[in-house]
Amino acid sequence: MSNPSDIEQLDAPPPISAALRAKILADPNVAKMAAELEMELDEFVNTVGYYMNNPGVEPAFLVVSDENLKKMGVNPPSQEAIEANVRASVEAIKAGQAPSGFDDSRKKGVDLTGASGEAVKTRADGLDDALKKGRSNVKP
């Protein structure tokens, strides 16, 4: 495998083996993708092959001068637009990482013991006994 710093200096990806080229070109969509990206077919195939041969390599970040962007018909963004985009991206990332109300740990249940540690008597305590007594007093 080549040194990543060597690859950064290349104008185009290095040629790939004939076997890998044939494997990539076997996909009928390859030519369509190259055309859609406005790339020469050979350059596109070499690029795909390079990343197949070097799966750990990250794609290069390309910087294009304002003059070249204008030549390509793209208006370069202003410094303010770039800053706004970066700030919006940071806020979106923060929002995506913020815990939702559903992630909060459950609150401890209510403790039904009094200060003495004994179970607190509620009005419902003994209700079953009262109902049983009431039923037994009913005359048929």
N, C-alpha and C positions, 0 to 999 in steps of 0.2 A: 504494500500500500504506500502511496506517496505521502510526502510531508504536506500538511494542509497549507503551510506558507508558500510552497511551490505552486500549488493550485491557484492561490489568490493572484499570482502574477500572470496567469494564462489569459489570453484573449478569448479562448473557447475551450470547452472540455476536450480532453485528449481522445483520440480515436479508440474505439473499442474493438473487441475480437469479432471476427466474421460470424461466429456462432451466436454470440449475444445480439449482434445486429440483426441476424435472421429471426431470432426469437422475438425481438421488439417489433420488427416490421411485420411479423405474422398477425399482429393485431390490426384489423382494418381501420381502427379509429386513430392510429398514430399519425397518419398523413393529415387527417382532419384537424387533430389537435395542433400539429405544427402550423398548419395554415391559419387556424384561429389565433394562434399566438404570433403570427407573422414572423415565423422562424423558418430558416432553411431546413428541409427534412433531415439532412445529414447532421446539422448542428443539434436539432431536437433529439435525434436518436442517440447521438454521442452524450448529450446531457442526461437523458434517461439512463443510459448504460453506465455512465459515471456514478450516478447515485445508486444504481443497483450494485455496482462493484464496491462502493464505499458507503454502506448504510449509516455509519456513524457521523458522516460529514453533514454539517448544517449548510443550507443554501446560502450563497453569498449575498450580502447586503450591498446593493449597488447605489452609488451616489452619482447623480446626473447634474451637471451644471445648469443654471438657469438658461443660459444661451442654448444649450442642447435641447432642453425641454421646449423652448420656444420654437426651435427648428422642427421638433416633432409635433408641433401644433398644440402643445400643452402649456397653459398659463401656470407659471410657478406660483405656489401659495405664498402669501405674505408671512412674515415672522409672527404676526398676531394670529393668523389662521392656524399656523402650525402649533403655536402655544395653546390655543383654544382646543385643538384636537387632542393634544397630549393631556391637558387638564381633564377633558371629558373622558378620555380613556382611563385615566387614573381613578376618576370618580366611579366609572362603571365597574372597574375591577374591585374597588372598595365595596361598592354595593353588592357585588356578587359574593364577596367574602364575608359580609356582615351576617351574623347569625339571625335567623328568623325567630319569631315568637314561638315557633313550634320546636325549636331546638333547646329551649331552656329546660334545665333539669326540673323534675317535678318537685313541687313544694312539699314539705313534710306535712303529713296529715295532722289533723287537730288531735291534741292529746286530751283524752277524756278522763284523766285522773286529776284529782284535786291537789291542793297543796300538801296534804298529808300522804299522798301516794295512793289513796284508795280510789276506786272507781267512782266517778261522779254519778249520783242518782239522777235519773231523768224522769220526767212524768210518764214516760212509756214503760219504765221498769214496773213490773207487777201488773201490767195491762193484761197479759195472758191469763193470770190468776183471776183478775176481776171479771174477765169475760167468761171464764169457766164457771165462776160462782153465779154470775148472772144467768147463764144458761140452765144451771141446775135449779134455780128458783122459778123458772118458767113452768107454769102448769099447762099440761096439754089440754 
